């Protein structure tokens, strides 16, 4: 409610002067929310200190808002992560722990934050991937996956490369073993690819709504595989411009369930340096392509004079490995996979960098507070507005992420200011000291039994609170 004080003062002044505001005038004072969700985006961004990547548009958004340096997802895979942050509930509460389970199949009456605003009078629209996209060519099932009509008045998914767009260069990096693991430098322009079409649709929607308050989801799909983008973005990363990650020689081997599982690990371990570089270059090219689409949307906000009225939230749905521990994907409980970009800018938001720990379940109460609507009881997170007003404000004492490896295989991890502690269902444990090992290369669980015991208790208390 605090976020609406300025608007309410304007409305109140009209009443004092004897001119009660019309319903349209009152609605015109409500804030907009632009929610930008980027698929598989790790902190490979200029504003996170990566000087090799070209992301000028996200960087300028970051320059006028708060960059959260330690924001953690609750499950490092698309569908369970999105089901969690859209409802403000943890995966153990949603029951969504894979990419095949529909949220409404588990929680038919759950409230999402776009649904809350929709029910309170905001126009709610989604373009691209906000909820996980499933259903293939079955339009009715796709609508269920997009959560129509509960969360949105309208939602539109965008399919693959436009007909006629040709691959100028590219190949399968897995020898046909992984159907997603390929890249392509394409002819044509941005709008011949889904992310360009998403940007165009978001802009058209903003243009059409006038003063009506809205929440719009812009769900950009790159840098998610397949790594396909217009060729001009690949040209920005010529041979020799990037460096491969190298694990230290004394790195502690990871437990069996931690990384390298399934057929993925076998393929990744056989990558040549040339294949690793192709993967890295393609990921960067797709990131810059996506950044350009974000820039188009931000430029439209400026042109339509909506910037001062619009809270912009940009998130990656989880992190991603680019060679760390010979892994080229998400789905681990290392910091690389659990930590994701989170940038917030807009009315009332300070500028700066927030070092405190935060979680993606905090997004729902943040949006609700900003828009002056009451959030449902029982949300797992808490509002980020203390950090948005004062980036140096303290965050949480711990952030929690889970993962499953099958019906009876699971991992739980807790990240504190200094430590990451992980327990696996097979009894293996990991402890990493971020004070001297931010890349989590040395498992020191045996060297610090007292810390491990404290964090074991912390995990138990957390699980008892969540799994009631």
matplotlib code that plots the C-alpha trace (Angstrom):
import matplotlib.pyplot as plt

x = [0.0, 2.9, 3.7, 0.4, 0.8, 1.7, -1.2, -3.7, -2.5, -3.3, -6.8, -7.3, -6.4, -9.2, -11.7, -10.6, -11.1, -14.6, -14.0, -14.3, -12.1, -13.9, -13.4, -11.2, -9.1, -8.7, -7.7, -5.1, -3.2, -2.7, 0.8, 1.7, 3.8, 6.1, 7.3, 10.2, 11.0, 14.0, 14.5, 17.8, 19.4, 22.4, 24.2, 26.0, 25.2, 27.3, 25.6, 26.7, 30.3, 30.6, 32.6, 32.7, 28.9, 27.0, 23.8, 23.5, 19.7, 19.5, 22.5, 20.6, 17.6, 19.9, 21.5, 18.1, 17.1, 18.3, 20.5, 20.1, 23.4, 22.3, 18.7, 17.9, 15.3, 13.4, 13.9, 16.5, 14.3, 11.8, 8.3, 8.8, 10.6, 7.9, 5.1, 6.9, 7.5, 4.2, 2.3, 4.7, 4.9, 7.7, 7.9, 7.0, 3.8, 2.9, 3.8, 5.4, 8.9, 9.2, 8.5, 5.4, 3.2, 0.5, 0.2, -3.6, -3.4, -1.9, -3.3, -6.4, -7.3, -3.9, -3.6, -0.8, 0.3, -0.9, -4.3, -4.5, -4.0, -6.4, -9.1, -8.5, -9.0, -5.7, -5.5, -3.4, -1.7, 1.2, 3.4, 5.8, 6.9, 5.8, 4.3, 6.0, 4.8, 3.5, 0.8, 2.5, -0.1, -3.1, -4.4, -6.7, -3.8, -1.5, -4.1, -4.0, -0.2, -0.4, -3.0, -5.8, -8.2, -7.2, -4.0, -4.5, -7.1, -5.0, -1.9, -0.1, 2.7, 5.1, 6.4, 9.7, 11.6, 9.5, 8.9, 11.6, 14.2, 17.3, 20.3, 23.4, 25.7, 25.3, 25.3, 24.3, 26.9, 25.9, 26.1, 22.3, 22.3, 20.6, 17.8, 18.1, 21.9, 22.4, 22.9, 22.0, 23.0, 19.9, 19.2, 16.4, 15.6, 14.7, 11.0, 11.6, 12.4, 10.0, 11.7, 11.4, 7.7, 7.2, 8.7, 6.5, 3.4, 4.2, 4.7, 1.5, -0.3, 1.1, 0.1, -3.4, -4.2, -3.9, -4.3, -5.8, -3.5, -1.9, 0.4, 2.2, 4.4, 7.1, 8.5, 11.6, 12.8, 16.5, 19.2, 17.3, 18.2, 18.2, 20.7, 19.2, 19.4, 19.9, 23.4, 24.3, 24.4, 26.8, 29.0, 29.4, 31.4, 34.2, 36.7, 39.1, 36.8, 35.6, 37.4, 36.3, 35.9, 38.4, 37.7, 40.7, 42.8, 42.2, 38.4, 36.5, 34.5, 30.8, 28.5, 26.7, 23.4, 24.8, 25.9, 26.8, 23.7, 22.0, 23.1, 23.8, 26.9, 28.3, 27.9, 29.3, 32.4, 33.2, 32.9, 36.0, 37.3, 35.8, 32.4, 32.6, 33.5, 30.6, 28.2, 29.5, 29.4, 25.9, 24.7, 26.2, 24.7, 21.3, 21.7, 22.5, 19.6, 17.3, 18.8, 17.9, 14.3, 14.3, 15.6, 12.7, 10.2, 12.0, 12.2, 8.4, 7.9, 9.9, 8.1, 4.6, 5.6, 4.9, 8.3, 7.4, 4.2, 5.6, 7.4, 9.8, 10.9, 13.4, 14.3, 16.0, 14.0, 17.1, 20.9, 22.9, 26.3, 28.6, 31.2, 31.5, 32.0, 31.8, 28.1, 26.3, 22.8, 20.8, 19.3, 22.0, 22.2, 25.4, 25.2, 25.6, 22.2, 20.3, 21.3, 19.6, 19.5, 16.9, 16.6, 13.9, 13.4, 10.5, 8.6, 9.9, 12.8, 16.3, 19.4, 22.1, 23.1, 21.5, 23.9, 21.5, 20.0, 16.6, 14.4, 12.1, 9.1, 9.6, 8.3, 4.6, 4.4, 6.6, 4.2, 1.2, 2.7, 3.6, 0.1, -1.6, -3.5, -3.7, -1.6, -3.1, -2.3, 0.3, 2.8, 6.3, 8.2, 8.4, 8.4, 11.6, 10.7, 13.1, 15.9, 14.2, 14.2, 17.6, 19.7, 22.1, 19.3, 19.7, 18.3, 17.3, 19.4, 19.0, 17.7, 16.4, 16.4, 15.4, 15.7, 14.5, 16.2, 13.3, 10.5, 12.8, 15.9, 16.1, 18.5, 18.0, 20.3, 20.5, 22.5, 23.5, 25.7, 28.9, 28.0, 26.2, 25.2, 23.5, 22.1, 21.2, 18.8, 21.6, 23.3, 26.0, 26.5, 28.3, 29.5, 31.1, 32.7, 31.9, 34.3, 37.2, 35.6, 32.7, 32.8, 32.1, 35.1, 36.1, 33.7, 34.7, 31.9, 34.4, 36.5, 33.6, 31.4, 29.9, 28.8, 27.4, 25.4, 24.0, 22.9, 21.4, 19.2, 18.4, 17.3, 15.2, 13.4, 12.7, 11.3, 9.1, 7.7, 7.1, 5.9, 3.2]
y = [0.0, 2.4, 2.4, 4.1, 7.1, 9.5, 8.5, 8.6, 12.1, 13.2, 11.7, 13.1, 16.6, 16.3, 15.5, 18.5, 20.8, 19.5, 17.4, 13.7, 11.6, 9.5, 5.8, 6.2, 8.8, 6.6, 3.6, 5.8, 6.2, 2.5, 1.2, -1.1, -4.2, -5.5, -8.9, -10.1, -13.8, -15.1, -18.8, -20.4, -17.0, -17.1, -14.0, -13.8, -10.1, -6.9, -5.6, -8.7, -8.1, -10.2, -8.0, -10.5, -10.5, -7.7, -6.8, -3.0, -3.0, -5.1, -3.1, 0.2, -1.2, -2.3, 1.2, 2.7, 0.0, -2.6, -5.5, -8.5, -10.2, -13.2, -14.2, -17.9, -20.0, -22.7, -25.3, -25.0, -26.2, -24.3, -25.6, -26.1, -22.8, -20.8, -22.6, -21.6, -17.9, -17.2, -18.6, -17.5, -21.1, -23.6, -26.7, -28.9, -26.8, -26.7, -30.3, -29.4, -30.9, -31.7, -30.3, -32.5, -31.6, -28.9, -26.5, -26.7, -30.4, -30.1, -26.8, -26.0, -23.1, -21.5, -17.8, -16.4, -12.8, -12.0, -13.6, -11.5, -8.3, -9.5, -10.1, -6.6, -4.8, -4.9, -6.1, -9.2, -10.5, -12.9, -13.3, -16.2, -18.3, -17.1, -20.4, -23.4, -24.1, -27.6, -29.3, -29.4, -28.6, -29.2, -25.7, -26.6, -28.2, -25.3, -22.9, -24.9, -24.7, -20.9, -20.8, -19.4, -18.0, -17.8, -15.8, -13.9, -12.2, -13.2, -15.3, -16.1, -18.6, -18.3, -21.3, -21.9, -20.2, -18.6, -20.6, -19.7, -18.7, -20.7, -21.8, -20.2, -22.0, -24.4, -28.1, -30.7, -30.8, -34.2, -36.4, -36.8, -38.0, -34.9, -33.5, -30.0, -29.6, -27.7, -24.2, -22.2, -18.8, -17.9, -15.6, -13.1, -10.5, -10.6, -10.9, -14.2, -15.7, -16.2, -13.7, -10.9, -11.8, -11.7, -8.2, -7.0, -8.4, -6.9, -3.5, -3.7, -4.6, -1.7, 0.6, -0.6, -0.3, 3.5, 4.4, 1.1, -0.5, -3.7, -6.5, -7.9, -10.9, -10.9, -14.5, -14.5, -17.9, -17.4, -18.3, -21.6, -24.3, -24.8, -22.0, -20.3, -16.6, -14.3, -14.6, -11.0, -11.9, -14.7, -12.2, -10.2, -13.0, -13.8, -16.6, -15.9, -13.4, -15.8, -17.9, -21.3, -22.1, -24.5, -26.4, -26.4, -29.5, -30.1, -29.7, -32.1, -34.7, -34.1, -36.8, -39.2, -37.3, -33.8, -33.5, -35.6, -37.8, -39.5, -39.4, -35.6, -36.1, -38.7, -36.4, -33.3, -35.2, -36.0, -32.5, -31.3, -27.7, -26.7, -28.0, -26.3, -23.0, -23.4, -24.0, -20.9, -18.7, -19.7, -19.1, -15.6, -14.9, -15.9, -13.8, -10.7, -11.4, -11.6, -8.4, -6.6, -7.6, -6.4, -3.1, -2.8, -3.2, -0.7, 1.8, 1.4, 2.2, 5.4, 6.3, 5.7, 7.7, 4.7, 4.3, 6.4, 4.3, 0.9, -1.5, -3.6, -7.0, -9.0, -12.5, -15.6, -18.7, -20.4, -20.4, -22.4, -24.1, -23.2, -25.9, -25.7, -29.3, -30.3, -29.5, -27.6, -27.3, -26.4, -28.9, -28.9, -27.6, -25.7, -21.9, -21.7, -23.3, -22.1, -18.4, -16.3, -12.7, -10.5, -6.8, -4.4, -0.8, 1.6, 4.1, 4.1, 1.9, 3.1, 2.5, 0.1, -3.4, -5.7, -8.2, -9.7, -13.2, -13.2, -15.9, -15.9, -16.7, -13.1, -11.8, -12.3, -10.2, -7.6, -7.1, -7.2, -4.5, -2.3, -2.4, -1.9, -5.2, -7.8, -10.9, -14.3, -15.7, -18.4, -17.2, -18.5, -15.3, -11.8, -8.4, -7.2, -3.5, -3.1, -3.8, -1.9, 1.2, 0.6, -1.9, -2.3, -3.6, -7.0, -9.9, -13.4, -15.5, -18.5, -19.4, -22.9, -24.9, -28.5, -30.9, -34.4, -37.2, -39.6, -40.8, -41.6, -39.5, -35.9, -33.1, -30.2, -27.3, -24.2, -21.1, -18.8, -15.7, -17.8, -21.4, -23.7, -27.0, -29.8, -33.2, -36.0, -38.8, -41.3, -39.9, -37.9, -34.3, -31.2, -28.0, -25.1, -22.0, -19.0, -16.9, -18.4, -20.7, -18.8, -21.3, -24.2, -26.4, -27.8, -29.9, -29.2, -31.1, -33.3, -30.3, -28.4, -30.9, -28.2, -26.1, -29.1, -30.1, -26.6, -26.5, -30.0, -28.7, -25.6, -27.8, -30.0, -27.1, -25.7, -28.9, -29.3, -25.8, -26.4, -30.1, -29.8]
z = [0.0, 0.7, -3.0, -3.8, -1.4, -4.2, -6.4, -3.5, -2.6, -6.1, -6.0, -2.5, -3.7, -6.4, -3.7, -1.5, -4.5, -5.0, -8.1, -7.1, -9.4, -12.0, -12.0, -15.1, -13.4, -10.3, -12.4, -14.3, -11.0, -10.5, -11.3, -14.1, -13.7, -16.5, -15.6, -17.8, -17.3, -19.3, -19.8, -18.6, -18.0, -15.6, -14.4, -17.8, -18.0, -18.0, -14.9, -13.0, -13.9, -17.1, -19.4, -22.3, -22.9, -24.7, -22.8, -23.0, -22.5, -19.4, -18.1, -18.5, -16.7, -13.9, -13.8, -12.8, -10.3, -7.8, -8.9, -6.5, -6.4, -4.4, -5.4, -5.3, -7.0, -5.1, -7.8, -10.6, -13.5, -15.6, -14.6, -10.9, -10.5, -12.3, -10.5, -7.3, -7.9, -9.6, -6.6, -3.9, -2.6, -2.4, -4.6, -1.6, -1.3, -5.0, -5.6, -8.9, -9.1, -12.8, -16.2, -16.8, -13.9, -14.3, -11.4, -11.5, -11.4, -8.0, -6.7, -8.7, -6.4, -5.9, -6.5, -8.7, -8.6, -12.2, -11.2, -8.1, -10.1, -12.8, -10.2, -8.7, -12.0, -13.8, -17.4, -17.4, -20.5, -21.2, -24.2, -24.5, -21.6, -18.2, -17.0, -18.5, -22.0, -22.7, -24.7, -28.1, -30.8, -28.6, -28.1, -25.2, -23.3, -24.2, -22.7, -19.5, -19.4, -19.9, -17.1, -19.1, -18.1, -14.4, -14.5, -17.7, -19.8, -22.8, -23.3, -26.5, -27.1, -30.0, -32.0, -33.6, -36.3, -38.9, -42.1, -44.7, -42.1, -43.0, -41.0, -42.2, -39.8, -36.9, -35.9, -33.4, -30.6, -29.3, -32.3, -32.2, -28.6, -27.2, -29.4, -27.8, -28.0, -31.2, -32.4, -35.5, -36.9, -38.9, -41.8, -41.5, -38.7, -35.1, -35.8, -37.7, -34.3, -31.3, -29.0, -31.6, -32.0, -28.3, -28.0, -30.9, -29.2, -25.8, -27.3, -29.3, -26.1, -24.2, -27.0, -27.0, -23.3, -22.8, -19.2, -18.1, -15.4, -16.5, -15.7, -18.8, -18.8, -21.3, -21.4, -23.5, -24.5, -25.2, -24.2, -23.7, -26.1, -29.0, -29.4, -32.4, -33.2, -36.1, -37.5, -36.6, -32.9, -33.5, -35.4, -32.2, -30.7, -33.2, -32.8, -29.9, -28.1, -25.4, -22.8, -21.6, -17.9, -16.4, -13.2, -10.8, -10.8, -7.1, -7.3, -5.0, -7.0, -6.7, -5.2, -7.6, -7.5, -7.7, -11.3, -14.3, -14.1, -17.0, -20.6, -20.4, -18.4, -20.7, -23.7, -21.9, -20.8, -24.4, -25.7, -27.5, -26.8, -30.1, -29.1, -25.8, -27.5, -29.9, -27.0, -25.1, -28.2, -29.0, -25.4, -25.5, -28.9, -27.8, -24.6, -26.7, -29.0, -26.0, -24.6, -27.8, -27.4, -23.8, -25.2, -27.6, -24.8, -22.6, -25.4, -25.9, -22.2, -22.6, -25.9, -24.3, -21.2, -19.0, -17.3, -14.2, -13.7, -14.4, -12.0, -14.1, -12.8, -14.8, -13.7, -15.0, -14.0, -12.7, -13.2, -15.6, -15.9, -18.8, -18.2, -14.4, -13.3, -16.9, -16.9, -19.6, -18.3, -15.2, -12.7, -10.0, -6.4, -6.9, -6.8, -10.5, -11.0, -7.9, -8.2, -11.0, -12.1, -10.4, -11.3, -10.3, -11.4, -11.3, -9.1, -5.6, -6.3, -5.3, -7.4, -6.2, -5.5, -2.9, -1.4, 1.0, 0.4, -1.2, -2.8, -5.8, -3.5, -2.4, -5.8, -5.0, -1.8, -3.5, -6.4, -4.0, -1.8, -4.7, -6.2, -2.8, -2.9, -0.1, -0.8, 0.2, 3.6, 3.8, 1.2, 1.7, 0.9, 2.1, 0.3, -1.2, -0.6, 2.3, -0.2, -3.0, -0.9, 0.7, -1.2, 1.7, 3.9, 5.3, 3.4, 4.7, 6.9, 4.5, 1.1, 0.2, -3.0, -3.6, -6.5, -7.2, -9.2, -9.3, -7.0, -4.1, -4.9, -3.7, -2.7, -0.3, 0.0, 2.2, 1.3, 4.2, 4.0, 4.1, 3.5, 1.1, 2.7, 0.7, 1.7, -0.7, -0.2, -0.6, 2.5, 0.8, 2.0, 0.7, 2.4, 0.6, 2.2, 0.1, 2.1, 0.2, -2.4, -4.2, -7.1, -4.7, -5.8, -2.4, -0.3, 3.3, 5.0, 6.9, 8.0, 9.6, 11.4, 13.7, 10.8, 9.0, 12.1, 12.5, 8.9, 9.1, 11.9, 9.9, 7.0, 9.2, 10.8, 7.3, 6.0, 9.0, 8.4, 4.7, 4.7, 7.3]

ax = plt.figure().add_subplot(projection="3d")
ax.plot(x, y, z, "-o")
ax.set_aspect("equal")
plt.show()
